Amino acid sequence: MKRILQLKSKLDTYENKKEKNRRYKLKTRYNITLETYNKMLTAQGYNCKICNTNSCKTGKAFAVDHCHTNQEIRGLLCASCNTALGLMGDDTALMKKAIHYLKVPWYVKLRKRYETFSNRLRD
């Protein structure tokens, strides 16, 4: 019984440290409290603001997305969406190019050409 109480005490200490760490990071990086973060999460319906998933694939909490020039917070994102924005450098022109690239895949054009070519051979 004493061993169980010791383990529970260590777990409680770990949980307290984890929450203190979370509070410290939110305050120092984004100047918000954990309560503010939770309110934002509630306002977003506990989902990522971009893809609407309700949990990160990494198992971590949603990331606080912010503008790197004026430090203004835009919302809470899953790790995938946050990484995608970061890799695109928040560049909307680059994102538009990526969207255009995805809309008409090159292989569809190739398939159409091939079908036209193969139909000519059949006739």
C-alpha positions as CSV (number, residue, x, y, z in Angstrom):
1,M,0.0,0.0,0.0
2,K,2.9,2.3,0.9
3,R,4.4,1.7,-2.6
4,I,1.2,2.5,-4.3
5,L,0.9,5.8,-2.4
6,Q,4.5,6.7,-3.4
7,L,3.8,6.0,-7.0
8,K,0.6,8.0,-6.9
9,S,2.5,10.9,-5.3
10,K,5.2,10.7,-8.1
11,L,2.4,10.7,-10.7
12,D,0.7,13.7,-9.1
13,T,4.1,15.5,-9.0
14,Y,4.7,14.7,-12.7
15,E,1.2,15.9,-13.6
16,N,1.8,19.1,-11.7
17,K,5.1,19.7,-13.4
18,K,3.6,19.0,-16.8
19,E,0.8,21.5,-16.2
20,K,3.3,24.1,-14.8
21,N,5.4,23.6,-17.9
22,R,2.4,24.0,-20.2
23,R,1.3,27.2,-18.4
24,Y,4.9,28.6,-18.5
25,K,5.3,27.9,-22.3
26,L,1.9,29.5,-23.1
27,K,2.7,32.6,-21.0
28,T,6.3,33.1,-22.3
29,R,5.7,32.2,-26.0
30,Y,2.3,33.6,-26.6
31,N,1.4,35.7,-23.6
32,I,-1.8,33.7,-22.9
33,T,-2.9,31.6,-19.9
34,L,-4.0,28.0,-20.0
35,E,-7.5,29.2,-19.3
36,T,-7.4,31.4,-22.4
37,Y,-6.1,28.5,-24.4
38,N,-9.0,26.3,-23.2
39,K,-11.5,29.0,-24.0
40,M,-10.1,29.2,-27.6
41,L,-10.3,25.4,-27.9
42,T,-13.9,25.5,-26.7
43,A,-14.8,28.3,-29.1
44,Q,-13.3,26.2,-32.0
45,G,-15.5,23.2,-31.0
46,Y,-12.4,21.2,-29.8
47,N,-11.3,21.0,-33.5
48,C,-8.4,22.2,-35.6
49,K,-9.3,25.5,-37.2
50,I,-8.2,24.3,-40.7
51,C,-9.0,20.6,-41.1
52,N,-11.6,20.2,-38.3
53,T,-9.9,17.1,-36.8
54,N,-10.6,16.7,-33.1
55,S,-7.1,15.3,-32.2
56,C,-3.5,15.6,-33.3
57,K,-1.9,12.5,-35.0
58,T,1.0,13.1,-32.7
59,G,-1.2,12.8,-29.6
60,K,-0.1,16.3,-28.4
61,A,-2.3,19.3,-27.7
62,F,-3.2,21.6,-30.5
63,A,-0.5,24.1,-31.4
64,V,-1.0,27.8,-31.0
65,D,-0.8,29.3,-34.5
66,H,0.4,32.9,-34.6
67,C,1.7,35.4,-37.1
68,H,5.5,35.6,-36.9
69,T,5.6,39.3,-37.8
70,N,3.1,40.8,-35.3
71,Q,2.8,37.8,-32.9
72,E,-1.0,37.9,-33.1
73,I,-2.6,34.5,-32.4
74,R,-4.7,33.2,-35.3
75,G,-6.1,30.0,-33.7
76,L,-5.3,26.4,-32.6
77,L,-4.1,23.9,-35.2
78,C,-3.3,20.2,-35.3
79,A,0.4,19.4,-35.8
80,S,-0.1,18.5,-39.5
81,C,-1.8,21.8,-40.4
82,N,0.6,23.8,-38.2
83,T,3.6,22.2,-39.9
84,A,2.2,22.7,-43.4
85,L,1.7,26.4,-42.8
86,G,5.2,26.6,-41.3
87,L,6.8,24.8,-44.3
88,M,5.0,27.2,-46.7
89,G,6.4,30.1,-44.7
90,D,2.9,31.6,-44.3
91,D,3.2,32.6,-47.9
92,T,-0.3,32.9,-49.5
93,A,1.1,33.1,-53.0
94,L,3.0,29.8,-52.5
95,M,-0.1,28.2,-51.0
96,K,-2.2,29.3,-54.0
97,K,0.4,27.6,-56.3
98,A,0.1,24.5,-54.2
99,I,-3.7,24.5,-54.5
100,H,-3.5,25.0,-58.3
101,Y,-1.1,22.1,-58.5
102,L,-3.5,19.9,-56.6
103,K,-6.6,20.9,-58.5
104,V,-5.6,19.5,-61.9
105,P,-3.2,16.7,-61.4
106,W,-0.7,16.2,-64.2
107,Y,-1.6,12.5,-64.5
108,V,-5.2,13.3,-65.4
109,K,-3.9,15.3,-68.4
110,L,-1.6,12.4,-69.3
111,R,-4.4,9.9,-69.0
112,K,-6.6,12.0,-71.3
113,R,-3.9,12.1,-73.9
114,Y,-3.2,8.4,-73.6
115,E,-6.9,7.6,-74.0
116,T,-7.2,9.8,-77.1
117,F,-4.1,8.1,-78.6
118,S,-5.3,4.6,-77.8
119,N,-8.7,5.3,-79.3
120,R,-7.1,6.3,-82.5
121,L,-5.2,3.0,-82.6
122,R,-8.4,1.0,-82.1
123,D,-10.3,2.7,-84.9
